[in-house]
């Protein structure tokens, strides 16, 4: 199986309701999947192919509170006709109900442009998230703005909604808090654009733009508090990680002029982010592909990620973006895809203080 290792997303390692970790990656003819044989590993099955002919090599993955995993991508199908062949472009999704089990058939939710196939072909890679009601899918439309579509608790999809915006680049990211409230970030030419729900299940509302010049396909986000999301991206000029500073009153800054701050971490692609407790402290763990091509990891106080953070390189050269998750034993688990297409995993040594990773395992 030819695994496509250059996937520019980080949320491809997830823990199922049974405690087992699963890793996903685009592959020729569909999606490659690895699954722990038991919660906490160390053995895995895979890679196995989840067939999805015509799927673009970019996959957004979202998990519900019930443990359902939604795989969302863009599929392009060649359609023959008497007037000549043409390509149909659709956003599609499949659902994994349990770890290691087959996924449902891939279902189409179309695009914001309906059967205007020339415009549909211009939509960006989707980003998906689950709130307290159901699945949201967002795409950059042909005009450079953002459109979204939501599935409700009954599994019924509403219409595509125009969220506006302009000059949006590749690499939007959407994240939900533990309460189920969603925030969406879209990098744009001169700004970072953001939307948020005022309450779980509510309408997404635009908040003030953050002046920035983000590099495309470098954004990520993580819930760093019960009702707080922290966003990260790389600036195009120096490839350093940046984040939006919280307002002085501790809010998300919706009514104030948002300000970005540099974390000083230079690398490539998006950084994986994870909230956990280390030595009794609420922490945000970040992992990135360093300039050297190696995985690099740092730990920050949650909600104050501009403080501290000593980056440590580990492992060997890899492709794409790293992923982070907590395994069934609560250990920080870092995963990368090697240049050879093999999954590599390192887990936290809980017997040592702070965040110390054990040996890398090639799956």
N, C-alpha and C positions, 0 to 999 in steps of 0.2 A: 504493500500500500504506500502510495506517495503522499506523505503528509506535507502540507503547505506550512512551512515553519514561520513565515513572515507575517503572521496575523498581528495587526496593530491594536489588539485589545488585551485587557488584563483580567477580566472576570471569568476566566475559562476553567478555574478550579473551584468546585463547589462541594459542600457536604450535604448528603441526602438525609431524609428523615430517619433512615436506619443507621446513620453515623458514618457511612462509607463516603470517601472522597471519590469524585469523578472528575477527570480532565477531558477537555474537548479541544479539537483543532480542525480547521478546514483541511480537507484532503481531496485528492482527485476523485470525483464522482460522489462527493458527499462530505460527511463529518467523521473524523476519527475519534474514538472514545476509549479511554482507559478507566477501569474501575477497581478500587481496592477489593480484595477477596473477602476481607473482614474489616470491621471498623478499627482504624488505627494502623492498618497495614501489618507488615511491610510489603506483602506480595500484592501484585496487581494482575488483572486480566487485560488483554488488549495489546495493541490497538485493534479494535473491530470497526468495521465501516458501517455507518448509518447512511444508507444510500440517499442521495439528493442530487440527481443529475442537473447540471446547469447552474448550480449554486455558486455565487461569487465567493472569492476567498476572503471573506470577512464575515464574522459570526458574532452576533450579540446574544448574550445568555442571561436569563433572569430566573430567579427562584422565588416561589411563593412561600408563605408561612407554612403551608401544608406539605412542602417539600417537592412540589411539582416544578420541573425545570422546563423552561421555554427556550427553544433554539430559534433565532430569528435571523433571516438573511434576505438577500435579493437573488431571485432566480431569473435566468434569461432562457427563453425557449425559442427555438427556430420554428416558425410556422410557415409551411409551404402554401402557396396559392397560385392560381393561374396567372396572376399579375407579377409573380416573382416572390421569392422567399422574403420574410420579414421577421423581426425579433420582438417577442412579447416580453416585457420586463414587469415583474411583480414582486412585491414583498411577500414572503412566505414564512410560515412558522410550523414547528412540530413540538409536541409535548412529550416529555418523559415523566411518567407518573411514579415510577419507583427506580431506585438505583439498579443499573445493570439490565433493566427490562427494555424491550423494544420501544421505540418511540412511535407516536401516532403517524398517520400519513401527513405529508407536508400540505398545508392548506394555504391558499392565497387570500390576502386581504387587499390585493390590488396596489395602486399608488394614488397619490392625490390627483393625478392627471388622467385617471380612468383609462380610456382606450386611445388617448392621444399618445401613441407609442413613441414618437420622436421625443416628446417631453418626458414621458415616463422613463426613457432610457437614461435621463440625466439625473435621476434621484441619487442622493448619497447613500452611504451604508447606514443601515438602521441602528438605533440604540433602543434597548428594551428595559423595562423596569416594571415591577409589580407593586401597586399601592394597596391600601386596605380594601379596595373594591375589586380590582382585577389588573390585567396586563395592559400596559401602555407601550406603543411603538411610535418612535419619532424618526423622521427622515428630513434631510435637506431637500427642498423641492427644486424644480428646474429654474425657478427665478432667484434662487439663492436665499430664500427664507426657510422657515421650519414649519412642517405640518405634523400632526399627531393623530393617532387613532386609538381608541380604548375599547377593551373587552370588559363587559360587566360581569358580575358574580354568576350570572346564568350562562355565560359563554357567548353572549350576543355582542357583536361588534357595532359600535356607533359609527357615524360618518367621519371622514377625514376632516380635521379642524385646522384652519390656518392660524398659526401662532405668531405670524409676522416675522420680523427680523430681516436682515439683508446682509449680503456679502459673507454668508456663512461658509466656513471651510469644512473639510472632512474631520470627523472625529468628535461628534457630540457625545455627551455622557449623561446618564440619568441615574439617580440614586434615591432610595427611600430610607427614611428614618425608621427606628424601631416602632414608632407609632403609625407608620404607614403613610407619612407625608412625603411627597416627591419633590425633588429639585432637578432641573435640567440645565445643563451648561452647553453652549455652542460657541466654539471659537470663530471669530470673524476677523476681517482684515485689520480693523483698528480697535477692536473691543473684544471683551469676553461678554457674551450675552447670557442672561440667566432668567429662568422662570421658576416659580415655586407655587405650591399649593399653600393657601393660608391655613387649611385644615385637612386632615386625611380625607381623601375621596373628593375634594373640592376641585374647582377649575384652576388650571395653571395660570398664574398671573405674572406678567413681566415685572422684573425689578430693574433698577438702574444699571446701565452698562458699566463695566469696569474697563477703564482705558488700558489697553495692552496691545501687543502685536504677537499673538500666539502662533506657534508653529502648528500646522495641521496634524491631526491624528496623534496628539500628545496629551489629551485631556483625560483625567480620571477624577473620581470622587469617592468619598467614604463617609458614612455617618460617624461622627466623632463625639456625639452626645446623644441623649435620648431624643432630642429634637433639633439636632444641629448637623449640617452637612458641610464638609470641608472639600473644596475643589482644588485641583492641581492642574497645571499645564506647563509646557515649556515655551519660553520666549524664543521667537525666531532668530533674534540677533545673536544670542549666546548659548542657546540650548539649555539654559538653567531652569530648574523647576521654580514655578511661582505659585502663589496662592492668594486668595482674597482675604484681607485682614478683617476680622470681626469689628463691628462698630464699638465705640468706647463704652456704650451701655450694655454690651454683651449680646445685642440682637444681631440679625444677619446683615444689617446695614442697608435695608431696603429703602429707608428714607434719607440716608446720608450718601455722600459721594463715595462709592466704593474705592478702595485703594488696594493695589496688589503689592506683594512683598516677595523678594527672592529668597529661596532656601539655599541658593548657592550650589546646588547639586547639578553638575553638568553630565548629560548622558544622551541617550537616544530613545525615542518612542515614549509612550506613557509609563508612569510609575505605578506599580501595584500598591494598594493601600489596605490596611487592616487595623481595626481597633481591637485591643486586647488589654489584659492586666498583666504587668510584669513587676515582680517584687512589690506587689500591693499598689502599684501606680497605674492609673488609666493612661494608656499609651497608644500612639499611632505608629505602626510599623510601615515603612515605605521600602519598596524594592525597585530597582531600576537596572537597565542595561547601561553600564558605565561606558565611558569613552573607550576603555580597553576592550570592550566586548564581553566582559565578565559580569555576572550578577553582583550587585552591590546593595547592602541593606543598612538602614539606619532606623533609630527609634527616637520619637519625639513625644512631648507631653500632648495628650489629646486636647484639641482646641487651641493649642499654642505651638503650632508646628514650625514656627520660625525660630524657636529657642532650641539650642543644642543640636543634637543630631550628628554623630560621628559615623561616617560611611565606611563600611568594611566590605572589601571585595572577597568573593568566594567562588569556588567551582571553576568552570571552564567556559570558554566562549560559547555563546548561544545565539539563536535567531529570534526575532520577534520581540514580544514583551513578556515579562515574568508574571506569575500569578501567586497570590497568597491566600491561605485559608487556615482555619483552625481544624485539626483533626479530631477524632472522637475522644482523644485523651486531653484535648485543650491545647495541644502543642502547635505553635506557629509552624506552618508547612509552606515551604517555598518550592515552586515548580517552574521549570523552564523546558523549552524544546530545543534540543541540541541541533547543530547544523546538519546532523545525520538523520533528523526526524524522530529520534528517540526521546521519550519523556525522561527527565531527570528530576529527582525529588530530594530535598534535604529537610530534616525536621529539627525542631528545637530540642536541646538537651535541657530538660527541666531540672536536672540535678545541679546545674550551674546558675549563678545569678545573672540577671539581665537577659539578653537574647544571644545565646550561643547555639549555632547550628551544628548538627552532627554531620557525618559523612554523607556525601551525595550517592544516591542509588540510581543506577541506570535501569530503566524499565524496558 
